[in-house]
Amino acid sequence: MVSKIVLSLGSNCDADYVAQALKWLKSLLSDFKASSLYETPPAKGVGRSYINAVITGSTQSAYEPFNRQLKEYEELAGRDQSCREAGLVPIDIDIVIWNDDIIRPWDYRQNFFKIGYAPIKASD
């Protein structure tokens, strides 16, 4: 079964982390569409600004294995406990929508998601 997904990507370290994640995700997904990169202040008002992107695509994977793959990528990119303690996010990749179900309602309502998702959704 093919699942349609919408992902939110962000980094408060460097835009290169987001760019590399986009390349990796493009290799995993069919029907890949990506927003441009854009900067937003931290959603919770503390810390450094984020470079963000939103992507849509399709996967043959089930939710749990796909989400686990995203979290493994984050760890390989350096997202570990020491980064969390320092307030650094090399890369954060979250499934916001899976097959028209909003998985992360808080993220869905945030500017860091809405800014990138609006133009993609409008082009569908």
N, CA, C and O atoms as a GROMACS GRO file, in nm:
protein
  496
    1MET      N    1   0.084  -0.119   0.000
    1MET     CA    2   0.000   0.000   0.000
    1MET      C    3   0.089   0.126   0.000
    1MET      O    4   0.190   0.132   0.071
    2VAL      N    5   0.051   0.222  -0.078
    2VAL     CA    6   0.124   0.348  -0.086
    2VAL      C    7   0.063   0.447   0.012
    2VAL      O    8  -0.059   0.465   0.016
    3SER      N    9   0.148   0.510   0.091
    3SER     CA   10   0.103   0.612   0.187
    3SER      C   11   0.154   0.748   0.145
    3SER      O   12   0.270   0.762   0.104
    4LYS      N   13   0.067   0.848   0.154
    4LYS     CA   14   0.106   0.986   0.126
    4LYS      C   15   0.144   1.051   0.259
    4LYS      O   16   0.075   1.036   0.360
    5ILE      N   17   0.256   1.124   0.257
    5ILE     CA   18   0.307   1.181   0.381
    5ILE      C   19   0.346   1.326   0.362
    5ILE      O   20   0.376   1.372   0.252
    6VAL      N   21   0.345   1.398   0.474
    6VAL     CA   22   0.397   1.535   0.479
    6VAL      C   23   0.492   1.541   0.598
    6VAL      O   24   0.454   1.507   0.711
    7LEU      N   25   0.614   1.584   0.571
    7LEU     CA   26   0.718   1.590   0.674
    7LEU      C   27   0.760   1.734   0.699
    7LEU      O   28   0.761   1.817   0.608
    8SER      N   29   0.795   1.762   0.823
    8SER     CA   30   0.852   1.890   0.862
    8SER      C   31   0.998   1.865   0.897
    8SER      O   32   1.030   1.773   0.972
    9LEU      N   33   1.087   1.949   0.842
    9LEU     CA   34   1.230   1.939   0.869
    9LEU      C   35   1.278   2.069   0.930
    9LEU      O   36   1.231   2.177   0.892
   10GLY      N   37   1.370   2.061   1.024
   10GLY     CA   38   1.427   2.182   1.082
   10GLY      C   39   1.562   2.159   1.144
   10GLY      O   40   1.595   2.048   1.187
   11SER      N   41   1.641   2.266   1.147
   11SER     CA   42   1.771   2.264   1.212
   11SER      C   43   1.798   2.402   1.271
   11SER      O   44   1.772   2.503   1.207
   12ASN      N   45   1.848   2.404   1.393
   12ASN     CA   46   1.893   2.533   1.448
   12ASN      C   47   2.046   2.540   1.450
   12ASN      O   48   2.105   2.620   1.522
   13CYS      N   49   2.109   2.454   1.370
   13CYS     CA   50   2.255   2.453   1.359
   13CYS      C   51   2.304   2.508   1.226
   13CYS      O   52   2.387   2.598   1.223
   14ASP      N   53   2.253   2.453   1.115
   14ASP     CA   54   2.305   2.490   0.984
   14ASP      C   55   2.209   2.444   0.875
   14ASP      O   56   2.152   2.335   0.885
   15ALA      N   57   2.191   2.524   0.773
   15ALA     CA   58   2.103   2.490   0.661
   15ALA      C   59   2.151   2.365   0.588
   15ALA      O   60   2.070   2.295   0.525
   16ASP      N   61   2.281   2.335   0.595
   16ASP     CA   62   2.333   2.216   0.527
   16ASP      C   63   2.270   2.088   0.579
   16ASP      O   64   2.251   1.993   0.503
   17TYR      N   65   2.237   2.084   0.708
   17TYR     CA   66   2.170   1.965   0.763
   17TYR      C   67   2.034   1.943   0.695
   17TYR      O   68   1.998   1.830   0.664
   18VAL      N   69   1.962   2.050   0.673
   18VAL     CA   70   1.831   2.040   0.607
   18VAL      C   71   1.850   2.001   0.460
   18VAL      O   72   1.777   1.916   0.409
   19ALA      N   73   1.945   2.063   0.394
   19ALA     CA   74   1.971   2.032   0.254
   19ALA      C   75   2.010   1.885   0.235
   19ALA      O   76   1.962   1.820   0.142
   20GLN      N   77   2.094   1.833   0.322
   20GLN     CA   78   2.134   1.692   0.313
   20GLN      C   79   2.016   1.599   0.340
   20GLN      O   80   2.001   1.496   0.273
   21ALA      N   81   1.933   1.634   0.436
   21ALA     CA   82   1.815   1.552   0.466
   21ALA      C   83   1.719   1.552   0.347
   21ALA      O   84   1.658   1.450   0.317
   22LEU      N   85   1.705   1.666   0.280
   22LEU     CA   86   1.618   1.672   0.162
   22LEU      C   87   1.669   1.578   0.054
   22LEU      O   88   1.590   1.506  -0.007
   23LYS      N   89   1.799   1.577   0.030
   23LYS     CA   90   1.856   1.485  -0.070
   23LYS      C   91   1.827   1.340  -0.033
   23LYS      O   92   1.788   1.261  -0.119
   24TRP      N   93   1.847   1.306   0.093
   24TRP     CA   94   1.824   1.170   0.139
   24TRP      C   95   1.677   1.132   0.122
   24TRP      O   96   1.645   1.024   0.072
   25LEU      N   97   1.587   1.220   0.165
   25LEU     CA   98   1.444   1.190   0.155
   25LEU      C   99   1.397   1.180   0.010
   25LEU      O  100   1.309   1.101  -0.021
   26LYS      N  101   1.456   1.260  -0.077
   26LYS     CA  102   1.419   1.252  -0.219
   26LYS      C  103   1.450   1.114  -0.275
   26LYS      O  104   1.380   1.066  -0.364
   27SER      N  105   1.554   1.050  -0.223
   27SER     CA  106   1.590   0.915  -0.268
   27SER      C  107   1.494   0.809  -0.213
   27SER      O  108   1.487   0.698  -0.267
   28LEU      N  109   1.422   0.840  -0.106
   28LEU     CA  110   1.332   0.743  -0.043
   28LEU      C  111   1.188   0.752  -0.092
   28LEU      O  112   1.115   0.653  -0.090
   29LEU      N  113   1.147   0.870  -0.135
   29LEU     CA  114   1.006   0.896  -0.161
   29LEU      C  115   0.977   0.913  -0.310
   29LEU      O  116   1.060   0.964  -0.385
   30SER      N  117   0.860   0.870  -0.350
   30SER     CA  118   0.812   0.904  -0.484
   30SER      C  119   0.721   1.026  -0.471
   30SER      O  120   0.681   1.062  -0.360
   31ASP      N  121   0.690   1.090  -0.581
   31ASP     CA  122   0.606   1.211  -0.581
   31ASP      C  123   0.662   1.319  -0.487
   31ASP      O  124   0.586   1.393  -0.425
   32PHE      N  125   0.794   1.328  -0.478
   32PHE     CA  126   0.861   1.419  -0.386
   32PHE      C  127   0.840   1.564  -0.427
   32PHE      O  128   0.863   1.601  -0.542
   33LYS      N  129   0.796   1.646  -0.333
   33LYS     CA  130   0.789   1.791  -0.350
   33LYS      C  131   0.845   1.854  -0.224
   33LYS      O  132   0.820   1.806  -0.113
   34ALA      N  133   0.922   1.962  -0.241
   34ALA     CA  134   0.982   2.029  -0.126
   34ALA      C  135   0.958   2.179  -0.133
   34ALA      O  136   0.959   2.238  -0.241
   35SER      N  137   0.937   2.238  -0.018
   35SER     CA  138   0.932   2.383  -0.010
   35SER      C  139   1.073   2.437  -0.025
   35SER      O  140   1.170   2.360  -0.025
   36SER      N  141   1.085   2.567  -0.036
   36SER     CA  142   1.216   2.628  -0.026
   36SER      C  143   1.256   2.625   0.122
   36SER      O  144   1.173   2.599   0.209
   37LEU      N  145   1.382   2.653   0.150
   37LEU     CA  146   1.427   2.665   0.288
   37LEU      C  147   1.389   2.804   0.339
   37LEU      O  148   1.394   2.902   0.264
   38TYR      N  149   1.351   2.812   0.465
   38TYR     CA  150   1.312   2.940   0.524
   38TYR      C  151   1.344   2.937   0.673
   38TYR      O  152   1.355   2.831   0.733
   39GLU      N  153   1.359   3.056   0.730
   39GLU     CA  154   1.398   3.069   0.870
   39GLU      C  155   1.280   3.112   0.955
   39GLU      O  156   1.199   3.196   0.914
   40THR      N  157   1.270   3.052   1.073
   40THR     CA  158   1.167   3.092   1.170
   40THR      C  159   1.230   3.099   1.309
   40THR      O  160   1.329   3.032   1.336
   41PRO      N  161   1.172   3.182   1.395
   41PRO     CA  162   1.219   3.182   1.534
   41PRO      C  163   1.180   3.050   1.600
   41PRO      O  164   1.092   2.980   1.550
   42PRO      N  165   1.243   3.016   1.712
   42PRO     CA  166   1.206   2.892   1.780
   42PRO      C  167   1.059   2.897   1.823
   42PRO      O  168   1.014   2.996   1.879
   43ALA      N  169   0.987   2.790   1.798
   43ALA     CA  170   0.842   2.785   1.823
   43ALA      C  171   0.809   2.807   1.970
   43ALA      O  172   0.704   2.864   2.003
   44LYS      N  173   0.897   2.763   2.058
   44LYS     CA  174   0.871   2.779   2.202
   44LYS      C  175   0.937   2.903   2.259
   44LYS      O  176   0.936   2.923   2.381
   45GLY      N  177   0.995   2.988   2.171
   45GLY     CA  178   1.047   3.117   2.213
   45GLY      C  179   1.182   3.116   2.279
   45GLY      O  180   1.228   3.220   2.328
   46VAL      N  181   1.249   3.003   2.282
   46VAL     CA  182   1.379   2.993   2.348
   46VAL      C  183   1.479   2.932   2.252
   46VAL      O  184   1.449   2.833   2.184
   47GLY      N  185   1.598   2.989   2.246
   47GLY     CA  186   1.703   2.930   2.166
   47GLY      C  187   1.723   2.998   2.032
   47GLY      O  188   1.677   3.110   2.009
   48ARG      N  189   1.792   2.927   1.944
   48ARG     CA  190   1.831   2.980   1.815
   48ARG      C  191   1.720   2.964   1.711
   48ARG      O  192   1.632   2.879   1.726
   49SER      N  193   1.725   3.047   1.607
   49SER     CA  194   1.631   3.035   1.495
   49SER      C  195   1.653   2.904   1.422
   49SER      O  196   1.760   2.842   1.431
   50TYR      N  197   1.551   2.862   1.349
   50TYR     CA  198   1.555   2.737   1.274
   50TYR      C  199   1.551   2.763   1.124
   50TYR      O  200   1.485   2.857   1.079
   51ILE      N  201   1.621   2.681   1.049
   51ILE     CA  202   1.605   2.670   0.905
   51ILE      C  203   1.510   2.553   0.884
   51ILE      O  204   1.532   2.444   0.936
   52ASN      N  205   1.405   2.576   0.807
   52ASN     CA  206   1.298   2.476   0.791
   52ASN      C  207   1.272   2.443   0.646
   52ASN      O  208   1.312   2.516   0.555
   53ALA      N  209   1.203   2.332   0.627
   53ALA     CA  210   1.147   2.293   0.498
   53ALA      C  211   1.033   2.197   0.526
   53ALA      O  212   1.029   2.132   0.630
   54VAL      N  213   0.941   2.189   0.432
   54VAL     CA  214   0.832   2.092   0.437
   54VAL      C  215   0.838   2.013   0.308
   54VAL      O  216   0.860   2.070   0.200
   55ILE      N  217   0.817   1.882   0.318
   55ILE     CA  218   0.813   1.800   0.198
   55ILE      C  219   0.690   1.712   0.198
   55ILE      O  220   0.636   1.677   0.303
   56THR      N  221   0.647   1.677   0.078
   56THR     CA  222   0.541   1.579   0.061
   56THR      C  223   0.596   1.469  -0.028
   56THR      O  224   0.689   1.490  -0.106
   57GLY      N  225   0.537   1.353  -0.015
   57GLY     CA  226   0.579   1.242  -0.099
   57GLY      C  227   0.497   1.119  -0.066
   57GLY      O  228   0.402   1.123   0.012
   58SER      N  229   0.535   1.010  -0.129
   58SER     CA  230   0.467   0.882  -0.109
   58SER      C  231   0.570   0.776  -0.076
   58SER      O  232   0.683   0.779  -0.124
   59THR      N  233   0.528   0.681   0.007
   59THR     CA  234   0.616   0.570   0.046
   59THR      C  235   0.536   0.441   0.049
   59THR      O  236   0.415   0.441   0.071
   60GLN      N  237   0.605   0.332   0.027
   60GLN     CA  238   0.545   0.198   0.039
   60GLN      C  239   0.562   0.145   0.182
   60GLN      O  240   0.506   0.041   0.217
   61SER      N  241   0.637   0.216   0.262
   61SER     CA  242   0.666   0.174   0.398
   61SER      C  243   0.543   0.194   0.488
   61SER      O  244   0.458   0.279   0.460
   62ALA      N  245   0.535   0.116   0.594
   62ALA     CA  246   0.436   0.138   0.699
   62ALA      C  247   0.486   0.251   0.790
   62ALA      O  248   0.604   0.286   0.787
   63TYR      N  249   0.396   0.307   0.869
   63TYR     CA  250   0.428   0.423   0.953
   63TYR      C  251   0.547   0.397   1.047
   63TYR      O  252   0.645   0.471   1.044
   64GLU      N  253   0.537   0.294   1.130
   64GLU     CA  254   0.640   0.272   1.234
   64GLU      C  255   0.780   0.253   1.177
   64GLU      O  256   0.873   0.318   1.224
   65PRO      N  257   0.799   0.166   1.076
   65PRO     CA  258   0.935   0.152   1.023
   65PRO      C  259   0.986   0.281   0.957
   65PRO      O  260   1.104   0.312   0.966
   66PHE      N  261   0.896   0.355   0.891
   66PHE     CA  262   0.939   0.479   0.828
   66PHE      C  263   0.980   0.582   0.933
   66PHE      O  264   1.083   0.647   0.920
   67ASN      N  265   0.900   0.596   1.038
   67ASN     CA  266   0.933   0.690   1.146
   67ASN      C  267   1.064   0.650   1.214
   67ASN      O  268   1.145   0.736   1.248
   68ARG      N  269   1.084   0.522   1.234
   68ARG     CA  270   1.209   0.473   1.296
   68ARG      C  271   1.329   0.509   1.206
   68ARG      O  272   1.435   0.546   1.256
   69GLN      N  273   1.312   0.498   1.075
   69GLN     CA  274   1.418   0.533   0.981
   69GLN      C  275   1.452   0.683   0.991
   69GLN      O  276   1.569   0.720   0.985
   70LEU      N  277   1.350   0.767   1.008
   70LEU     CA  278   1.374   0.911   1.024
   70LEU      C  279   1.455   0.938   1.150
   70LEU      O  280   1.550   1.016   1.148
   71LYS      N  281   1.418   0.874   1.262
   71LYS     CA  282   1.487   0.897   1.388
   71LYS      C  283   1.630   0.844   1.383
   71LYS      O  284   1.720   0.904   1.444
   72GLU      N  285   1.653   0.734   1.312
   72GLU     CA  286   1.789   0.684   1.294
   72GLU      C  287   1.873   0.783   1.214
   72GLU      O  288   1.991   0.804   1.244
   73TYR      N  289   1.813   0.844   1.111
   73TYR     CA  290   1.884   0.945   1.033
   73TYR      C  291   1.923   1.063   1.123
   73TYR      O  292   2.035   1.112   1.116
   74GLU      N  293   1.830   1.109   1.207
   74GLU     CA  294   1.860   1.219   1.298
   74GLU      C  295   1.981   1.187   1.385
   74GLU      O  296   2.070   1.270   1.401
   75GLU      N  297   1.985   1.066   1.440
   75GLU     CA  298   2.097   1.026   1.524
   75GLU      C  299   2.228   1.022   1.446
   75GLU      O  300   2.331   1.067   1.494
   76LEU      N  301   2.224   0.967   1.324
   76LEU     CA  302   2.345   0.961   1.241
   76LEU      C  303   2.394   1.101   1.205
   76LEU      O  304   2.514   1.121   1.184
   77ALA      N  305   2.303   1.197   1.197
   77ALA     CA  306   2.340   1.336   1.166
   77ALA      C  307   2.390   1.411   1.289
   77ALA      O  308   2.428   1.528   1.280
   78GLY      N  309   2.392   1.344   1.404
   78GLY     CA  310   2.449   1.405   1.524
   78GLY      C  311   2.350   1.447   1.630
   78GLY      O  312   2.389   1.510   1.729
   79ARG      N  313   2.224   1.415   1.613
   79ARG     CA  314   2.126   1.453   1.714
   79ARG      C  315   2.132   1.352   1.829
   79ARG      O  316   2.076   1.243   1.821
   80ASP      N  317   2.201   1.391   1.934
   80ASP     CA  318   2.221   1.302   2.048
   80ASP      C  319   2.193   1.376   2.178
   80ASP      O  320   2.151   1.492   2.177
   81GLN      N  321   2.217   1.309   2.288
   81GLN     CA  322   2.186   1.366   2.418
   81GLN      C  323   2.264   1.494   2.447
   81GLN      O  324   2.210   1.587   2.506
   82SER      N  325   2.390   1.499   2.406
   82SER     CA  326   2.469   1.620   2.433
   82SER      C  327   2.414   1.739   2.355
   82SER      O  328   2.414   1.851   2.406
   83CYS      N  329   2.365   1.716   2.234
   83CYS     CA  330   2.301   1.824   2.158
   83CYS      C  331   2.173   1.869   2.227
   83CYS      O  332   2.146   1.989   2.239
   84ARG      N  333   2.094   1.773   2.272
   84ARG     CA  334   1.968   1.807   2.340
   84ARG      C  335   1.996   1.894   2.463
   84ARG      O  336   1.927   1.993   2.487
   85GLU      N  337   2.097   1.857   2.540
   85GLU     CA  338   2.132   1.933   2.659
   85GLU      C  339   2.180   2.073   2.626
   85GLU      O  340   2.158   2.166   2.703
   86ALA      N  341   2.244   2.090   2.510
   86ALA     CA  342   2.295   2.221   2.468
   86ALA      C  343   2.190   2.301   2.391
   86ALA      O  344   2.215   2.416   2.354
   87GLY      N  345   2.072   2.241   2.368
   87GLY     CA  346   1.968   2.310   2.292
   87GLY      C  347   1.994   2.316   2.143
   87GLY      O  348   1.939   2.400   2.073
   88LEU      N  349   2.079   2.226   2.094
   88LEU     CA  350   2.112   2.223   1.952
   88LEU      C  351   2.035   2.111   1.882
   88LEU      O  352   2.023   2.000   1.933
   89VAL      N  353   1.984   2.143   1.764
   89VAL     CA  354   1.910   2.046   1.685
   89VAL      C  355   1.973   2.041   1.546
   89VAL      O  356   1.937   2.120   1.458
   90PRO      N  357   2.068   1.947   1.524
   90PRO     CA  358   2.128   1.938   1.391
   90PRO      C  359   2.020   1.914   1.284
   90PRO      O  360   2.019   1.983   1.182
   91ILE      N  361   1.931   1.818   1.308
   91ILE     CA  362   1.819   1.796   1.216
   91ILE      C  363   1.704   1.731   1.294
   91ILE      O  364   1.724   1.642   1.376
   92ASP      N  365   1.585   1.780   1.266
   92ASP     CA  366   1.463   1.723   1.322
   92ASP      C  367   1.371   1.695   1.204
   92ASP      O  368   1.341   1.786   1.126
   93ILE      N  369   1.327   1.571   1.191
   93ILE     CA  370   1.236   1.532   1.082
   93ILE      C  371   1.116   1.466   1.146
   93ILE      O  372   1.128   1.363   1.212
   94ASP      N  373   0.999   1.526   1.127
   94ASP     CA  374   0.877   1.473   1.187
   94ASP      C  375   0.770   1.450   1.082
   94ASP      O  376   0.752   1.530   0.990
   95ILE      N  377   0.700   1.339   1.098
   95ILE     CA  378   0.583   1.312   1.016
   95ILE      C  379   0.468   1.393   1.073
   95ILE      O  380   0.426   1.370   1.187
   96VAL      N  381   0.418   1.488   0.997
   96VAL     CA  382   0.308   1.571   1.044
   96VAL      C  383   0.175   1.516   0.993
   96VAL      O  384   0.076   1.516   1.066
   97ILE      N  385   0.173   1.470   0.868
   97ILE     CA  386   0.050   1.414   0.810
   97ILE      C  387   0.085   1.279   0.747
   97ILE      O  388   0.184   1.267   0.674
   98TRP      N  389   0.004   1.179   0.776
   98TRP     CA  390   0.019   1.045   0.719
   98TRP      C  391  -0.116   1.005   0.664
   98TRP      O  392  -0.212   0.986   0.740
   99ASN      N  393  -0.126   0.993   0.532
   99ASN     CA  394  -0.253   0.955   0.466
   99ASN      C  395  -0.370   1.042   0.513
   99ASN      O  396  -0.474   0.990   0.552
  100ASP      N  397  -0.353   1.171   0.509
  100ASP     CA  398  -0.457   1.269   0.545
  100ASP      C  399  -0.488   1.275   0.694
  100ASP      O  400  -0.575   1.352   0.735
  101ASP      N  401  -0.421   1.196   0.776
  101ASP     CA  402  -0.437   1.204   0.922
  101ASP      C  403  -0.329   1.295   0.978
  101ASP      O  404  -0.211   1.275   0.951
  102ILE      N  405  -0.369   1.394   1.054
  102ILE     CA  406  -0.273   1.484   1.118
  102ILE      C  407  -0.217   1.412   1.240
  102ILE      O  408  -0.286   1.394   1.341
  103ILE      N  409  -0.092   1.372   1.230
  103ILE     CA  410  -0.025   1.294   1.334
  103ILE      C  411   0.028   1.384   1.445
  103ILE      O  412   0.029   1.346   1.562
  104ARG      N  413   0.071   1.504   1.408
  104ARG     CA  414   0.129   1.599   1.504
  104ARG      C  415   0.051   1.731   1.496
  104ARG      O  416   0.093   1.824   1.428
  105PRO      N  417  -0.063   1.738   1.566
  105PRO     CA  418  -0.148   1.857   1.558
  105PRO      C  419  -0.079   1.986   1.601
  105PRO      O  420  -0.102   2.092   1.542
  106TRP      N  421   0.006   1.979   1.703
  106TRP     CA  422   0.076   2.100   1.749
  106TRP      C  423   0.165   2.153   1.637
  106TRP      O  424   0.163   2.272   1.607
  107ASP      N  425   0.245   2.064   1.575
  107ASP     CA  426   0.331   2.105   1.465
  107ASP      C  427   0.248   2.161   1.349
  107ASP      O  428   0.285   2.262   1.289
  108TYR      N  429   0.138   2.098   1.318
  108TYR     CA  430   0.052   2.140   1.208
  108TYR      C  431   0.006   2.285   1.221
  108TYR      O  432  -0.012   2.354   1.121
  109ARG      N  433  -0.012   2.330   1.344
  109ARG     CA  434  -0.060   2.466   1.370
  109ARG      C  435   0.052   2.571   1.376
  109ARG      O  436   0.023   2.690   1.381
  110GLN      N  437   0.177   2.529   1.374
  110GLN     CA  438   0.289   2.621   1.393
  110GLN      C  439   0.334   2.685   1.260
  110GLN      O  440   0.322   2.624   1.154
  111ASN      N  441   0.384   2.808   1.270
  111ASN     CA  442   0.435   2.877   1.152
  111ASN      C  443   0.548   2.801   1.084
  111ASN      O  444   0.559   2.803   0.961
  112PHE      N  445   0.633   2.733   1.162
  112PHE     CA  446   0.744   2.661   1.101
  112PHE      C  447   0.695   2.554   1.004
  112PHE      O  448   0.769   2.514   0.914
  113PHE      N  449   0.573   2.509   1.021
  113PHE     CA  450   0.513   2.412   0.928
  113PHE      C  451   0.426   2.482   0.823
  113PHE      O  452   0.438   2.455   0.704
  114LYS      N  453   0.341   2.572   0.868
  114LYS     CA  454   0.244   2.635   0.777
  114LYS      C  455   0.312   2.712   0.663
  114LYS      O  456   0.263   2.710   0.550
  115ILE      N  457   0.423   2.780   0.692
  115ILE     CA  458   0.493   2.858   0.590
  115ILE      C  459   0.535   2.769   0.472
  115ILE      O  460   0.517   2.807   0.357
  116GLY      N  461   0.590   2.654   0.501
  116GLY     CA  462   0.636   2.564   0.395
  116GLY      C  463   0.526   2.481   0.332
  116GLY      O  464   0.533   2.448   0.214
  117TYR      N  465   0.425   2.447   0.411
  117TYR     CA  466   0.320   2.359   0.360
  117TYR      C  467   0.222   2.433   0.268
  117TYR      O  468   0.173   2.374   0.172
  118ALA      N  469   0.193   2.559   0.296
  118ALA     CA  470   0.092   2.633   0.219
  118ALA      C  471   0.120   2.632   0.068
  118ALA      O  472   0.030   2.599  -0.009
  119PRO      N  473   0.241   2.665   0.022
  119PRO     CA  474   0.263   2.664  -0.123
  119PRO      C  475   0.258   2.525  -0.186
  119PRO      O  476   0.215   2.510  -0.300
  120ILE      N  477   0.301   2.424  -0.112
  120ILE     CA  478   0.295   2.286  -0.164
  120ILE      C  479   0.150   2.244  -0.179
  120ILE      O  480   0.109   2.190  -0.282
  121LYS      N  481   0.072   2.269  -0.075
  121LYS     CA  482  -0.070   2.231  -0.077
  121LYS      C  483  -0.143   2.305  -0.188
  121LYS      O  484  -0.227   2.247  -0.256
  122ALA      N  485  -0.112   2.432  -0.208
  122ALA     CA  486  -0.178   2.513  -0.311
  122ALA      C  487  -0.147   2.461  -0.452
  122ALA      O  488  -0.227   2.477  -0.543
  123SER      N  489  -0.029   2.398  -0.468
  123SER     CA  490   0.009   2.350  -0.601
  123SER      C  491  -0.050   2.213  -0.635
  123SER      O  492  -0.041   2.167  -0.749
  124ASP      N  493  -0.110   2.147  -0.536
  124ASP     CA  494  -0.172   2.014  -0.560
  124ASP      C  495  -0.306   2.025  -0.630
  124ASP      O  496  -0.370   1.924  -0.657
   0.00000   0.00000   0.00000
